[in-house]
Amino acid sequence: MPSPNDSPESNDDHPHESNDERTRDANDERPSEPAVESAADDPRMNDEYVRRLPDEGVTLVGVVHDHPASVHRAREVVRERDPAVVALESPPLAVPLYETYARESRTPPTFGGEMSAAAQAAHECDADVVGIDGPTADFFARLARNCRSAGASLGTLRRVAAGVTSVTRHALTCRVAAAVADRTALRVEVDDPVAHDCDWSDPPAVQADDERAQARRSQSLLRAFDPPRPVRLRDETREECMAEKLSALRDEGETVAIVGLDHLDSVTEQVAE
């Protein structure tokens, strides 16, 4: 990305990507979420990480991937807004897997973090779920134009191609995993969940404090180190494509978008232009 959970030097386009695939029982035990008196009192509903664009009909929710506070916020903002469309920072090919996870009766779902939690909330309000991230045909075309405009060297082009190949392979793996889940009782966890210093059993204030601390660390790293040029080219292209897709969704009705915190401001600014 990089994201709040990625090193700025990482070549991974998606923080969830892993070389390991594990099949788990969806009934595996997990700490239950503590009760909160009201959403207004919940520190996880942090407006600092939400951008509302009423003229464009878009609400963007920034997340730290797989963090319990972010999962809660993604789900609750979708419920609160009752949108026509929920847009995920995910390739369209991977969306069926999150929708499969979202069919679980447990709330939030066991797998898929904030993406499946948002998809589950979308199903509750009959909203469409779409993926707005690359790889797509538009993404490849824009990436080629951006590389050409930037005068990218052969070495940079090779690293860009390697990163895009990796994320495309991952998206295809997600699509296959969704097909397996549709035809069997298995739930295939394609990605190792990102580990955090808190979980669902911790009080909301503890979750919110840990999320803020992680976001601050990520921003400090991003300010201290410029990402490598291939990563920057991919991320800028991804953000342009996500913003363009969100703008195109205006005709569908109100949209809630779930995006990594490191992309939140850039995508918001481009949608608002």
ChimeraX attribute file (.defattr): number of C-alpha atoms within 10 A of each C-alpha:
attribute: neighborCount
match mode: 1-to-1
recipient: residues
	/A:1	24
	/A:2	24
	/A:3	24
	/A:4	23
	/A:5	22
	/A:6	19
	/A:7	17
	/A:8	22
	/A:9	17
	/A:10	16
	/A:11	23
	/A:12	21
	/A:13	21
	/A:14	23
	/A:15	22
	/A:16	18
	/A:17	18
	/A:18	13
	/A:19	8
	/A:20	9
	/A:21	14
	/A:22	10
	/A:23	11
	/A:24	13
	/A:25	12
	/A:26	18
	/A:27	10
	/A:28	7
	/A:29	8
	/A:30	10
	/A:31	9
	/A:32	13
	/A:33	16
	/A:34	10
	/A:35	10
	/A:36	12
	/A:37	7
	/A:38	7
	/A:39	13
	/A:40	10
	/A:41	11
	/A:42	18
	/A:43	18
	/A:44	25
	/A:45	20
	/A:46	16
	/A:47	12
	/A:48	9
	/A:49	20
	/A:50	21
	/A:51	18
	/A:52	14
	/A:53	14
	/A:54	10
	/A:55	8
	/A:56	18
	/A:57	18
	/A:58	27
	/A:59	24
	/A:60	26
	/A:61	26
	/A:62	24
	/A:63	29
	/A:64	27
	/A:65	28
	/A:66	21
	/A:67	26
	/A:68	27
	/A:69	29
	/A:70	29
	/A:71	25
	/A:72	24
	/A:73	28
	/A:74	30
	/A:75	23
	/A:76	18
	/A:77	22
	/A:78	28
	/A:79	18
	/A:80	11
	/A:81	14
	/A:82	19
	/A:83	23
	/A:84	20
	/A:85	25
	/A:86	27
	/A:87	31
	/A:88	27
	/A:89	21
	/A:90	21
	/A:91	23
	/A:92	19
	/A:93	22
	/A:94	23
	/A:95	25
	/A:96	24
	/A:97	28
	/A:98	26
	/A:99	21
	/A:100	21
	/A:101	28
	/A:102	25
	/A:103	15
	/A:104	17
	/A:105	12
	/A:106	14
	/A:107	16
	/A:108	24
	/A:109	23
	/A:110	22
	/A:111	25
	/A:112	26
	/A:113	24
	/A:114	28
	/A:115	31
	/A:116	29
	/A:117	29
	/A:118	33
	/A:119	32
	/A:120	29
	/A:121	23
	/A:122	25
	/A:123	16
	/A:124	12
	/A:125	16
	/A:126	13
	/A:127	22
	/A:128	15
	/A:129	25
	/A:130	22
	/A:131	21
	/A:132	27
	/A:133	25
	/A:134	26
	/A:135	20
	/A:136	16
	/A:137	9
	/A:138	13
	/A:139	20
	/A:140	17
	/A:141	11
	/A:142	17
	/A:143	22
	/A:144	17
	/A:145	13
	/A:146	16
	/A:147	18
	/A:148	12
	/A:149	9
	/A:150	11
	/A:151	11
	/A:152	17
	/A:153	11
	/A:154	9
	/A:155	10
	/A:156	17
	/A:157	18
	/A:158	13
	/A:159	16
	/A:160	23
	/A:161	13
	/A:162	15
	/A:163	20
	/A:164	20
	/A:165	13
	/A:166	16
	/A:167	19
	/A:168	19
	/A:169	13
	/A:170	22
	/A:171	24
	/A:172	14
	/A:173	17
	/A:174	23
	/A:175	20
	/A:176	17
	/A:177	22
	/A:178	26
	/A:179	14
	/A:180	15
	/A:181	17
	/A:182	14
	/A:183	8
	/A:184	9
	/A:185	10
	/A:186	15
	/A:187	22
	/A:188	21
	/A:189	22
	/A:190	23
	/A:191	18
	/A:192	17
	/A:193	17
	/A:194	15
	/A:195	11
	/A:196	16
	/A:197	11
	/A:198	17
	/A:199	18
	/A:200	17
	/A:201	15
	/A:202	16
	/A:203	16
	/A:204	23
	/A:205	14
	/A:206	16
	/A:207	23
	/A:208	22
	/A:209	15
	/A:210	18
	/A:211	24
	/A:212	17
	/A:213	10
	/A:214	18
	/A:215	20
	/A:216	13
	/A:217	14
	/A:218	22
	/A:219	14
	/A:220	11
	/A:221	16
	/A:222	18
	/A:223	11
	/A:224	10
	/A:225	11
	/A:226	12
	/A:227	20
	/A:228	14
	/A:229	16
	/A:230	22
	/A:231	23
	/A:232	18
	/A:233	20
	/A:234	25
	/A:235	20
	/A:236	17
	/A:237	24
	/A:238	25
	/A:239	25
	/A:240	19
	/A:241	24
	/A:242	28
	/A:243	22
	/A:244	15
	/A:245	18
	/A:246	24
	/A:247	18
	/A:248	11
	/A:249	19
	/A:250	16
	/A:251	10
	/A:252	12
	/A:253	13
	/A:254	19
	/A:255	28
	/A:256	29
	/A:257	28
	/A:258	30
	/A:259	28
	/A:260	24
	/A:261	23
	/A:262	21
	/A:263	20
	/A:264	20
	/A:265	18
	/A:266	14
	/A:267	21
	/A:268	21
	/A:269	12
	/A:270	16
	/A:271	20
	/A:272	13
	/A:273	8
